[in-house]
Amino acid sequence: MDPSDEKAAATGVEHADLASRENDVTVQLAHDADDTVYSPWSPRMLRLYLVLSLSYLCGCLNGYDGSLMGGLNGMISYQKYFNM
């Protein structure tokens, strides 16, 4: 066997061994994440709920303001008062 063929074969084995180890680590991480029981009342989840509720309220208030101003701009008395 040619020395260059042996080197190529050894490199292929090393590459396969490295890929196998990476695959093992990936499978172990996926297994650990799958077995984890998460509490919906942890401090991080409560912070997430707070941030999401604030963004929800901002969206609701933005829609309310837009519809309120749209309704006011359509009123004849409002238009006369502000000379529109």
C-alpha positions as CSV (number, residue, x, y, z in Angstrom):
1,M,0.0,0.0,0.0
2,D,1.2,3.5,-0.9
3,P,2.1,5.7,2.1
4,S,-0.1,8.5,0.8
5,D,-3.1,6.0,0.7
6,E,-2.4,5.0,4.3
7,K,-2.3,8.7,5.3
8,A,-5.6,9.3,3.5
9,A,-7.1,6.3,5.1
10,A,-5.9,7.4,8.6
11,T,-7.4,10.9,8.0
12,G,-10.7,9.4,7.0
13,V,-10.8,7.3,10.2
14,E,-9.9,10.4,12.3
15,H,-12.6,12.4,10.6
16,A,-15.2,9.6,11.1
17,D,-14.1,9.3,14.8
18,L,-14.5,13.1,15.3
19,A,-17.9,13.1,13.6
20,S,-19.0,10.1,15.8
21,R,-18.0,12.0,19.0
22,E,-19.8,15.1,17.9
23,N,-22.9,13.1,17.1
24,D,-22.7,11.4,20.5
25,V,-22.5,14.8,22.2
26,T,-25.4,16.1,20.2
27,V,-27.6,13.1,21.0
28,Q,-26.7,13.4,24.7
29,L,-27.6,17.2,24.7
30,A,-30.9,16.5,23.0
31,H,-31.7,13.7,25.5
32,D,-30.9,15.9,28.5
33,A,-33.1,18.7,27.1
34,D,-35.9,16.3,26.4
35,D,-35.8,14.9,30.0
36,T,-35.7,18.4,31.7
37,V,-38.9,19.4,33.5
38,Y,-39.4,23.1,33.3
39,S,-41.4,25.1,35.9
40,P,-43.7,27.7,34.5
41,W,-43.2,29.8,37.7
42,S,-39.5,30.1,37.7
43,P,-38.0,33.7,38.0
44,R,-37.0,33.6,34.3
45,M,-40.4,32.6,33.2
46,L,-42.0,35.3,35.3
47,R,-39.8,37.8,33.7
48,L,-40.7,36.5,30.3
49,Y,-44.4,36.8,31.2
50,L,-43.9,40.4,32.3
51,V,-42.1,41.4,29.1
52,L,-44.8,39.7,26.9
53,S,-47.6,41.3,28.9
54,L,-46.1,44.7,28.5
55,S,-45.6,44.3,24.8
56,Y,-49.2,43.0,24.5
57,L,-50.5,46.0,26.4
58,C,-48.5,48.4,24.2
59,G,-50.0,46.8,21.1
60,C,-53.5,47.1,22.6
61,L,-53.0,50.8,23.6
62,N,-51.6,51.6,20.2
63,G,-54.7,50.2,18.5
64,Y,-57.0,52.0,21.0
65,D,-55.2,55.4,20.4
66,G,-55.4,54.9,16.6
67,S,-59.1,54.1,16.6
68,L,-59.9,56.9,19.1
69,M,-58.1,59.5,17.0
70,G,-59.7,58.2,13.9
71,G,-63.1,58.5,15.5
72,L,-62.4,62.0,16.8
73,N,-61.1,63.2,13.5
74,G,-64.4,62.2,11.9
75,M,-66.5,64.2,14.3
76,I,-67.8,67.5,12.9
77,S,-67.6,69.4,16.2
78,Y,-63.9,68.3,16.6
79,Q,-63.1,69.5,13.1
80,K,-64.8,72.9,13.7
81,Y,-63.1,73.4,17.1
82,F,-59.6,72.7,15.6
83,N,-60.3,74.4,12.3
84,M,-59.7,71.2,10.3
